């Protein structure tokens, strides 16, 4: 769900469902949780583990994400 919320850029959405799990530890970042929560206009639902939410809230570092986007834009060669 984080990916979908982030794809919305600055736009608010009516409902946000945010899944928070320790299995997705690379996404457990305070700024990502904050973004998901603040985008919901009427309803925000957090589903997951308390431990994972705690890990995210304590993690104020942002990690570089290697999506491969640059390689796809440049193409082969």
C-alpha positions in Angstrom: 0.0 0.0 0.0 2.9 2.3 0.6 3.8 2.2 -3.0 0.3 3.2 -4.0 0.1 6.1 -1.5 3.5 7.4 -2.6 2.5 7.2 -6.3 -0.3 9.7 -5.5 2.4 12.4 -4.9 0.8 15.2 -2.8 -2.7 14.2 -3.5 -4.9 13.2 -0.6 -7.0 10.0 -1.0 -10.2 9.2 0.7 -9.1 6.0 2.4 -5.7 4.6 3.2 -4.9 1.0 4.2 -1.4 0.6 5.4 0.2 -2.8 6.0 3.1 -2.8 8.4 5.1 -6.0 8.9 8.5 -6.9 10.0 9.0 -9.0 6.9 9.1 -5.7 4.9 11.9 -4.2 7.2 13.3 -2.0 4.4 10.0 -0.1 4.3 9.8 0.4 8.1 10.7 4.1 8.0 9.0 6.9 10.0 8.6 9.1 6.9 6.8 6.4 5.0 4.3 5.7 7.8 3.7 9.4 8.3 3.1 9.8 4.5 0.5 7.1 4.5 -1.3 8.4 7.6 -1.4 12.0 6.4 -2.8 11.2 2.9 -6.0 9.7 4.1 -8.9 12.3 4.1 -11.6 10.3 5.8 -10.2 6.9 6.9 -6.8 5.5 7.7 -6.4 1.8 8.7 -3.1 0.4 9.9 -2.8 -3.4 9.8 0.2 -5.2 11.1 2.4 -5.9 14.0 2.9 -3.5 16.9 6.6 -4.4 16.8 6.8 -3.3 13.2 5.1 0.0 13.9 7.5 0.6 16.7 10.5 -0.2 14.5 9.2 2.3 11.9 8.5 5.1 14.3 12.0 4.7 15.8 13.7 4.6 12.3 14.1 8.2 11.1 16.7 7.3 8.5 15.7 7.1 4.9 17.3 4.3 2.9 18.2 4.4 -0.8 15.8 2.3 -2.8 17.3 0.6 -5.8 14.3 0.2 -8.1 16.3 -0.1 -11.3 14.5 2.9 -12.7 17.7 4.6 -14.0 18.8 1.4 -15.8 15.4 1.1 -17.5 15.4 4.8 -18.5 18.9 4.5 -20.0 18.2 1.2 -21.7 20.7 -1.5 -22.8 24.1 -0.5 -23.8 
